[in-house]
Amino acid sequence: MSVPARSVGLVQTATTLAARPEFSVHTVDCMGGGVGWSDAEEHRARRLVLIRQGRFRRWANGVATDLDRTSAYMTAPGEEERFAHPAGGDVCTSVGFSGDLWGRLPIGSPVYVDARIEFAHRRLLAAAATGDADYATAEELLKLVALAAGYTSKSVIGDGVLAAAAREAILADVPQAATLCGLAGLLGISPFRLSRVFSRETGVSLTRYRNRVRVGRAMERLTDGETALADLACELGFADQAHLTRTVRDHVGHTPGAVRRLLASSRS
């Protein structure tokens, strides 16, 4: 899922924050600009673009739109775009989607970004910084898109069964449960519905629940005297040792090393 350049002559950098087969999240920084339109660009990417700093103009489908932090837009494969930067550079978040996930997006273009959506955008960036692309980032991304679409999940018969099946898959550590999108595919529903149903039925997010299960497994290993924290983090599916440490501290109030000492002292 590439991040296309938006204007001829601009100095542009793109930084990948998260990338999975179903989605990707990038920071795109454009420096400079001008009042004239860029050459037409046709892209194959499916993207939701949110503006973090600056403002610019976009032309697509015969319509020119002024964009700033209170707006976002979608791009579809084959769509032609032109851009103008009369106010200088800008910084955006570009979220790319696979064809399968894109087909389930309940959203149009352009999008008015209210304060709730901006907050969700900031939550997505914070989640991406944790390194947990499979759950934390994926779940915040789904919440952002659902808000931008004004999407609400209606309660239907079977939601309790669905949440129970998700819990069972996570507890059983089935391979598909390693990612939120994989778990949704296993259960035969959209990731949007799974995320909302699980939170409503259990009172916690999927990310929080999965981390709770992983922290429990970490405590078992630490009780047995595990000291190789980097190996433990890898085995339990954390991005790295620092991610394991942050998550254990968040759930328990202590670092893994402190947990090991406290549990060892409680047995003596």
Secondary structure, DSSP 8 states (H G I E B T S, - for coil): ------STT-EEEEEEEEE-SSEEEEEEEEE---SS----EE----EEEEEEEE-EEEEETTEEEEE-TTEEEEE-TT-EEEEE-TT--EEEEEEEE-HHHHTT----SSEE--HHHHHHHHHHHHHHHTT-IIIIIHHHHHHHHHHHHT------TTHHHHHHHHHHHHHTT-GGGGSHHHHHHHHTS-HHHHHHHHHHHHSS-HHHHHHHHHHHHHHHHHHTT---HHHHHHHTT-SSHHHHHHHHHHHHSS-HHHHHHHHHHHH-
